[in-house]
C-alpha cells in the first residue's frame, strides 16, 4: 500500500506515500496563503476518511490535530465532488466519501498560469483524491488543499478505504507479525514511530500480548521491555524522558502508568518510582 510503498501509482503527483512526503513538505499553508512551521509530523501523510477527520480533536485552537490521540500532519482523502464554488480568492470543493462530507478549500494564485493547469479539470460528480491539512474556521472544519486530482482508476476508491483501515489498525495494535515482511524496508507510520514492516525479533510474541493497549500504554510497555534486564526495573524518569520525546506530556504518561498498574500489566519494584512488566 502507498503508505509504505512509494512506487504506488495511486498517489501520482500528489506527494509520495511511504508515510513521509518526498523532497520535504511542500505544505506550508496554514488556512490562508501564509506559511507554517515544518516538523516531522507536518511532513507525514496519512490516509483518512472524512468521518475520522470529523472526530479529530485539538487540545486548543493552536494545537496540532489528533485522531484517536495520535497527532496527524498532512492527510489524504478520496471522495466524490458534490459541488464546486469558485470565488475571487479561493475555490471550495464539497467532498463526500460515503462516511461524511467536508469542504476542501484551494487558495487561488492568479499570478501564475501553473495554478490553473494544476487545479483544472475537476468537475462535479467526479471522484478525486485530495491532499492537504485539516483546518477550522469558526466551528467549521475543512481541508486546506494543496493538491486535488481526478481519481480515474475506480479501484482507487476501494484502495483508499482499505489503506485507511490498515493504517488505523497498525497504529492501534502494532505492526503485523508476518515473517515474510522481515526483508521489506521499514517505513514509519506517520506520527507513531511504529515500523509497519520491521523485522520481528525474538520478543515479538511477548510484545504481541500488549498489542491491544492504547498507543501510549503500548509505547511504555515496549520501552520497559527493550531495556536491559534489571531486578529493580526501569526508573520513571527514564520512561518519561523516552516517551516524552515523542510529545507526550508528563501527566498523560503518569496516567498511563497508573492504568497499566491497575490492569496488572506493570508493577513497582524497589520503590514507587521503578517499574517492570508483568509477563
LOMARSE-226371 format. One line per field, with one value per residue (C-alpha): residue number from 1; residue in one letter; chain; x, y, z. Coordinates in pm, 1 decimal, always signed. Example, Ala and Ser with C-alpha at 12.3 -4.5 7.8 and 13.67 -1.06 7.14 Angstrom:
<nodes>
baza 1,2;
rolum a,s;
baba A,A;
east +1230.0,+1367.0;
north -450.0,-106.0;
up +780.0,+714.0;
</nodes>
This chain:
<nodes>
baza 1,2,3,4,5,6,7,8,9,10,11,12,13,14,15,16,17,18,19,20,21,22,23,24,25,26,27,28,29,30,31,32,33,34,35,36,37,38,39,40,41,42,43,44,45,46,47,48,49,50,51,52,53,54,55,56,57,58,59,60,61,62,63,64,65,66,67,68,69,70,71,72,73,74,75,76,77,78,79,80,81,82,83,84,85,86,87,88,89,90,91,92,93,94,95,96,97,98,99,100,101,102,103,104,105,106,107,108,109,110,111,112,113,114,115,116,117,118,119,120,121,122,123,124,125,126,127,128,129,130,131,132,133,134,135,136,137,138,139,140,141,142,143,144,145,146,147,148,149,150,151,152,153,154,155,156,157,158,159,160,161,162,163,164,165,166,167,168,169,170,171,172,173,174,175,176,177,178,179,180,181,182,183,184,185,186,187,188,189,190,191,192,193,194,195,196,197,198,199,200,201,202,203,204,205,206,207,208,209,210,211,212,213,214,215,216,217,218,219,220,221,222,223,224,225,226,227,228,229,230,231,232,233,234,235,236,237,238,239,240,241,242,243,244,245,246,247,248,249,250,251,252,253,254,255,256,257,258,259,260,261,262,263,264,265,266,267,268,269,270,271,272,273,274,275,276,277,278,279;
rolum x,x,x,x,x,x,x,x,x,x,x,x,x,x,x,x,x,x,x,x,x,x,x,x,x,x,x,x,x,x,x,x,x,x,x,x,x,x,x,x,x,x,x,x,x,x,x,x,x,x,x,x,x,x,x,x,x,x,x,x,x,x,x,x,x,x,x,x,x,x,x,x,x,x,x,x,x,x,x,x,x,x,x,x,x,x,x,x,x,x,x,x,x,x,x,x,x,x,x,x,x,x,x,x,x,x,x,x,x,x,x,x,x,x,x,x,x,x,x,x,x,x,x,x,x,x,x,x,x,x,x,x,x,x,x,x,x,x,x,x,x,x,x,x,x,x,x,x,x,x,x,x,x,x,x,x,x,x,x,x,x,x,x,x,x,x,x,x,x,x,x,x,x,x,x,x,x,x,x,x,x,x,x,x,x,x,x,x,x,x,x,x,x,x,x,x,x,x,x,x,x,x,x,x,x,x,x,x,x,x,x,x,x,x,x,x,x,x,x,x,x,x,x,x,x,x,x,x,x,x,x,x,x,x,x,x,x,x,x,x,x,x,x,x,x,x,x,x,x,x,x,x,x,x,x,x,x,x,x,x,x,x,x,x,x,x,x,x,x,x,x,x,x,x,x,x,x,x,x;
baba A,A,A,A,A,A,A,A,A,A,A,A,A,A,A,A,A,A,A,A,A,A,A,A,A,A,A,A,A,A,A,A,A,A,A,A,A,A,A,A,A,A,A,A,A,A,A,A,A,A,A,A,A,A,A,A,A,A,A,A,A,A,A,A,A,A,A,A,A,A,A,A,A,A,A,A,A,A,A,A,A,A,A,A,A,A,A,A,A,A,A,A,A,A,A,A,A,A,A,A,A,A,A,A,A,A,A,A,A,A,A,A,A,A,A,A,A,A,A,A,A,A,A,A,A,A,A,A,A,A,A,A,A,A,A,A,A,A,A,A,A,A,A,A,A,A,A,A,A,A,A,A,A,A,A,A,A,A,A,A,A,A,A,A,A,A,A,A,A,A,A,A,A,A,A,A,A,A,A,A,A,A,A,A,A,A,A,A,A,A,A,A,A,A,A,A,A,A,A,A,A,A,A,A,A,A,A,A,A,A,A,A,A,A,A,A,A,A,A,A,A,A,A,A,A,A,A,A,A,A,A,A,A,A,A,A,A,A,A,A,A,A,A,A,A,A,A,A,A,A,A,A,A,A,A,A,A,A,A,A,A,A,A,A,A,A,A,A,A,A,A,A,A,A,A,A,A,A,A;
east +0.0,+116.2,+157.2,+456.5,+538.8,+648.8,+604.5,+225.5,+60.7,-248.0,-57.2,+66.2,+189.8,+3.1,+305.4,+465.9,+330.1,+566.3,+440.0,+653.1,+632.6,+915.0,+1152.3,+1035.7,+699.2,+557.9,+267.5,+333.9,-14.6,-199.1,-558.0,-464.4,-161.9,+62.4,+340.3,+350.1,+611.7,+767.0,+808.0,+846.7,+476.1,+381.7,+574.9,+383.1,+90.9,-189.2,-489.2,-813.8,-1186.8,-1396.3,-1565.4,-1223.8,-1143.8,-1479.5,-1385.2,-1033.4,-955.3,-734.6,-613.5,-655.5,-703.2,-329.4,-256.9,-196.0,-489.8,-514.9,-708.7,-755.7,-497.0,-232.3,-104.9,-162.9,+15.6,-96.6,-396.0,-536.9,-897.5,-1074.9,-1434.9,-1688.2,-1717.2,-2070.3,-2035.7,-1781.1,-1794.1,-1546.3,-1473.9,-1227.0,-955.5,-1039.2,-1226.0,-1434.1,-1499.3,-1758.7,-1623.2,-1836.8,-1657.9,-1954.8,-1861.2,-1932.1,-1897.6,-1632.2,-1513.0,-1170.8,-1052.7,-796.2,-644.4,-614.0,-282.1,-376.3,-15.6,+83.3,-56.9,+71.6,-211.8,-477.4,-311.8,-263.3,-621.4,-810.3,-1021.1,-1211.1,-1586.4,-1891.5,-1971.8,-1611.3,-1411.2,-1095.1,-802.5,-749.9,-426.1,-377.6,-407.4,-708.9,-811.0,-1105.5,-1266.3,-1520.8,-1677.3,-1647.4,-1370.5,-1223.2,-924.0,-673.6,-599.9,-251.3,-339.4,-657.4,-661.3,-913.0,-920.3,-950.9,-894.9,-1216.6,-1006.1,-850.6,-1168.7,-1162.6,-785.5,-804.5,-1069.7,-868.1,-547.6,-711.3,-834.9,-492.8,-303.1,-551.9,-515.2,-134.6,-148.0,-391.6,-244.1,+111.8,+269.3,+166.1,+363.3,+436.2,+784.2,+756.1,+771.9,+1106.2,+1303.0,+1092.3,+1242.0,+1091.3,+866.7,+732.3,+359.3,+309.2,+306.4,+365.0,+730.2,+599.2,+762.7,+500.0,+738.4,+1002.8,+1172.2,+1026.6,+1272.9,+1251.2,+1043.9,+771.6,+547.1,+569.8,+502.5,+202.4,+14.4,+13.3,-90.9,-446.6,-334.4,-374.4,-67.9,+77.4,+43.7,+187.0,+485.4,+558.8,+543.3,+765.3,+1020.2,+1046.5,+1080.2,+1351.7,+1575.8,+1849.4,+1703.4,+1734.7,+1580.1,+1497.0,+1321.3,+1317.5,+1301.4,+1005.0,+1240.9,+1383.0,+1032.0,+924.5,+1236.7,+1196.5,+821.0,+812.5,+1043.7,+752.2,+547.6,+352.1,+329.2,+414.4,+51.3,-51.3,+247.9,+167.8,-197.8,-95.4,+137.2,-140.9,-376.2,-113.6,-69.2,-443.5,-475.3,-179.6,+45.4,+326.0,+424.5,+653.8,+976.6,+1219.6,+1013.2,+721.9,+946.6,+1076.1,+858.1,+875.3,+645.3,+427.0,+486.5;
north +0.0,+351.0,+442.4,+208.1,+176.2,+495.0,+336.4,+312.9,+484.9,+596.3,+889.0,+1019.9,+1376.3,+1437.7,+1357.4,+1022.6,+751.5,+590.0,+786.4,+1091.3,+1323.5,+1307.1,+1601.0,+1754.3,+1911.4,+2149.0,+2209.4,+2545.2,+2693.8,+2735.7,+2807.1,+3103.9,+3158.2,+3228.8,+2990.6,+2745.0,+2555.4,+2244.8,+1947.9,+1577.2,+1531.1,+1808.3,+1621.7,+1299.7,+1189.1,+973.2,+830.9,+903.5,+905.7,+1217.9,+1053.8,+1025.4,+1389.7,+1492.7,+1322.2,+1470.7,+1678.5,+1967.2,+2046.5,+2414.9,+2621.3,+2638.2,+2273.0,+2001.0,+1786.0,+1432.1,+1127.7,+862.5,+1055.0,+1026.4,+1350.9,+1390.4,+1606.1,+1614.3,+1398.7,+1246.8,+1151.9,+1010.5,+1103.6,+1242.1,+1613.8,+1711.0,+2078.4,+2342.0,+2708.6,+2938.9,+3267.2,+3550.1,+3422.5,+3054.0,+2758.1,+2536.4,+2170.7,+1978.5,+1622.1,+1320.2,+988.8,+789.3,+837.3,+1209.4,+1535.8,+1806.1,+2106.1,+2120.3,+2476.5,+2575.9,+2923.5,+3076.5,+3222.8,+3442.6,+3547.6,+3221.4,+3006.9,+2698.3,+2730.4,+2694.8,+2391.2,+2223.5,+2263.5,+2246.1,+1953.9,+1893.0,+1863.9,+1798.1,+1428.5,+1319.1,+1115.5,+1290.6,+1247.5,+1547.4,+1610.8,+1885.0,+1983.5,+1982.8,+2335.1,+2505.0,+2847.1,+2926.8,+2590.7,+2458.4,+2218.7,+2197.4,+2056.4,+2322.6,+2154.7,+2155.6,+1911.9,+1776.9,+1539.9,+1313.1,+951.3,+786.8,+429.3,+301.2,+77.2,+382.9,+448.0,+97.6,+105.1,+423.6,+286.7,-32.6,+165.0,+393.2,+85.4,-84.9,+220.0,+268.7,-96.0,-74.7,+234.7,+67.3,-283.6,-256.6,-398.1,-741.6,-1047.9,-1170.7,-1322.4,-1263.2,-889.0,-910.1,-831.8,-530.9,-187.4,-40.5,+261.6,+452.1,+501.0,+873.1,+1016.0,+690.4,+583.6,+230.6,+47.7,-117.4,-376.0,-404.9,-743.6,-936.6,-1020.2,-1295.0,-1082.9,-1018.1,-1292.8,-1147.4,-792.8,-906.3,-973.1,-596.1,-505.8,-430.2,-147.9,+221.1,+366.3,+548.9,+249.4,+19.3,+252.0,+249.5,-131.0,-175.9,+74.7,-111.6,-446.2,-309.7,-213.4,-447.6,-683.0,-539.1,-662.0,-305.3,-242.1,+96.9,+433.5,+652.3,+933.8,+716.5,+632.9,+997.7,+1108.9,+845.9,+868.7,+1243.0,+1292.7,+1195.6,+1490.0,+1323.1,+1529.6,+1406.6,+1395.9,+1161.5,+935.8,+923.0,+842.4,+571.0,+411.1,+417.2,+247.1,-16.3,-92.0,-106.9,-358.4,-563.2,-504.2,-334.6,-330.3,-131.6,-292.7,-147.5,+170.0,+358.9,+507.4,+183.0,-26.5,-363.7,-552.4,-840.4,-1133.1;
up +0.0,-73.4,+291.6,+285.8,-85.1,-258.0,-602.5,-570.7,-867.0,-675.6,-521.1,-854.6,-825.1,-503.2,-287.9,-217.4,+2.0,+249.3,+548.3,+461.9,+163.8,-87.2,-100.4,+226.1,+286.5,+25.0,+261.0,+419.0,+401.9,+729.2,+637.7,+419.1,+193.8,+494.2,+598.4,+887.1,+1079.9,+930.2,+1156.5,+1106.3,+1172.8,+929.2,+657.9,+720.1,+507.2,+648.1,+460.8,+646.3,+593.8,+637.3,+936.8,+1105.7,+1027.2,+1172.5,+1500.4,+1516.3,+1824.5,+1936.2,+2287.7,+2198.5,+1884.5,+1806.2,+1886.2,+1630.8,+1526.4,+1665.9,+1551.2,+1822.3,+2030.5,+1754.1,+1602.7,+1230.2,+975.2,+613.2,+523.4,+206.6,+131.4,-173.3,-246.0,-490.8,-568.4,-462.9,-555.6,-657.8,-556.9,-729.1,-552.0,-605.5,-372.5,-336.7,-476.9,-246.7,-327.7,-125.9,-95.7,+0.4,+63.2,+189.7,+556.4,+562.3,+372.9,+413.4,+217.0,+54.6,+2.9,-259.1,-246.7,-593.2,-706.9,-1001.5,-1059.9,-1228.3,-1509.8,-1328.5,-1078.1,-1347.1,-1504.6,-1165.2,-1045.7,-1373.5,-1491.7,-1165.0,-1224.7,-1008.4,-976.2,-1035.1,-784.0,-667.1,-430.3,-203.8,-14.4,+243.5,+608.0,+838.4,+938.9,+1102.9,+1075.4,+1339.6,+1412.3,+1057.5,+956.4,+609.6,+423.9,+321.6,-11.3,-156.8,-433.0,-592.7,-886.9,-1053.8,-933.6,-1275.2,-1155.3,-988.5,-765.0,-600.5,-401.6,-250.6,-210.9,-6.3,+229.6,+287.0,+337.0,+594.6,+783.2,+766.2,+892.6,+1175.1,+1284.1,+1278.7,+1499.8,+1740.7,+1754.6,+1627.6,+1310.7,+1179.2,+1292.1,+942.4,+887.3,+512.1,+579.3,+757.4,+442.0,+349.5,+405.6,+727.9,+689.7,+987.4,+1021.6,+1039.2,+1387.0,+1573.7,+1529.2,+1466.3,+1179.1,+962.2,+821.6,+1092.3,+1122.4,+1411.2,+1688.3,+1948.3,+2183.4,+1927.1,+2060.4,+2409.3,+2288.3,+2087.4,+2410.2,+2465.7,+2109.8,+2222.8,+2450.9,+2355.5,+2176.0,+2479.3,+2714.4,+2448.2,+2399.4,+2774.5,+2795.2,+2491.5,+2621.9,+2953.2,+2773.4,+2544.0,+2837.9,+2970.0,+3236.3,+3586.7,+3910.1,+4003.2,+3670.9,+3496.9,+3671.7,+3587.5,+3482.4,+3203.3,+3086.9,+3093.1,+2904.3,+2631.0,+2584.9,+2644.2,+2345.5,+2121.6,+2250.7,+2531.1,+2848.5,+3198.5,+3312.3,+3030.3,+3096.4,+3468.1,+3400.0,+3153.3,+3411.4,+3670.7,+3425.6,+3339.9,+3710.8,+3768.7,+3484.3,+3610.7,+3310.2,+3507.8,+3874.9,+4101.7,+4226.7,+4481.4,+4525.8,+4372.5,+4102.8,+3947.1,+3714.6,+3543.1,+3307.8,+3423.3,+3187.5;
</nodes>
